[in-house]
Amino acid sequence: MITAMCMVHIDENSPVVVQMCSGHADQRSCPRCHHEGTRLERFIEPSLLLLLREKPAHGYELMDRLAELYQGNVPDAGTVYRNLRRLEEAGAVISTWETGGSGPARRLYELTATGDELLAAWVITIQRHRDELNRFLDRYERR
């Protein structure tokens, strides 16, 4: 497994090296390090669809399962809920309020047939990108 490590920062206005650093455990610790821990910004969408395909879930359960999938680097709750709301507006997910129990009402999210089709389209895209990344890594490792 290759682990990226930030070695230099490039000034946004100039191709000149302006600072050296030794890497970060979390790319958010340095806003100019875009390669460390980077994943597609919209990768949360297929991730939520996949998790809901496995089983319906509440938002906080989805966040716990995303943490497993992302190895602890889970998006914030606002991002998760905004994506769930957007997926629901698109008809890919439905939600129902559960009011049973002693706690507050919670939404239970489920994947729809449209969501399953969207997930299948994402899988094709991800497979294509995986193949492109593998070709890139193979070429890099040949040198």
N, C-alpha and C positions, 0 to 999 in steps of 0.2 A: 504494500500500500504506500502510495506517495503522499506525503504530508507537505502542503505548501507552507512556506514561512516567508513573511514579509522581510525583505532585506533592505529595501530602499523606499523612500517616498519621492515621488516626482511632483514638483510644483505644477499645479493645474495650468498655469500660464506659460510655463517654460519646460523644455525637456531636460532641465538640469537637475541633478540629484541635490536635494537640499537637506536631507536628514537620513540617518541610518537608524534602524531599529532592529530588535532581535525577534520579532514575531509576537503574536498575540494569541491567547486562548480563545478569544471571542472577537470577531471582526468589528463588532460595535465599539470596541475599546479604541479604535482608531478609524475615524470616518474616511480616511483616504486609502485604506487598505481594502480594495474591492475583491481581491482574489482569495483571501483567507476565509474559509468557511462559506464561500459564496454558493448560493443555490438560486435557481430561478425564482424570481419574486412571486410568480404565479404558481409555483409548485405546491402551494398550500391547497389549491383547488383540486388537483387530482388526488392529493393525499386525503382530503376530507371525503371525497367520493369513494376512494378505496376503503377507508375505515367504515363508512356507512354501508358499503356493500357487504362488509363482514357482518355488521349488525347495527340496528338502530341505536342511537346514543344521545345523551344530553351533552350540552356544550362543554361542561367541565370534564366529562369523561373523554370527549374527543381531544381536549387539550392534553390530558394525561397520555392518551394513546399517540398523539402527535409527538410528545416528548420522547416516547419509546422509538418511534419511527425516525425522528431527527436526532437521536442520541442525546437528548437533554436540551437541545437548542430550539425550544418551541417558540413560535410567534406569540406575541402578546394577545390577551383575551379579546381586545378590541378588533384586532386583525381577524381572528378566528370568527367572531360573531358577524363582522361585516361580510366576510366571505360566505358564511352560512346564509345570511339574509340575501345576498346577491344570487346565490345558487337557488334559493327558494323562489325568488322573483323570476328566475329563468325556467322554473319548473323542473329543475334537476333534483330538488330536495323538497320534501314536505315536512311540516312540523305540526305537532299537536301539543296542547297544554296538558300536563299531568298535574292534577290538583290533589291526588291522594297522599296520605301520609301526614306527618306532623309539620313538615317544613313548608316553605313557600312553593308555589306552582313553578314547574320547570317545563321547558320545551323539550320534547323528544323529537329528534331529527331522523328522517328515513329517506333512503334513496328511492327515486322514481325510475320508471323505465327510461325516461329522457336522461336522467342522471347516469344510468348504466351505459347508455349510448355515448354520452359525453366522456365517461371514464374510458370506454373502449377507444375513442378517438385520441384521448390523452396517451394511452398505452402505445399506440402507433407512433405518436410524436416522440415519446420518451425512448422507444426502441431505436428510432432513427437517430436521435441525439446520442444515445449510448454508443451506437455503431460509429458515429462521427468522432466521439471522444476516444473510443478505442483505437481508431485509426490514428488520431493525433498522438496518443500515448505510445503506440507502437513506433511511430515515426520518431518521436522524441527519444525513445529508449534505444534506437538503432545507432545513434551518434556516438 
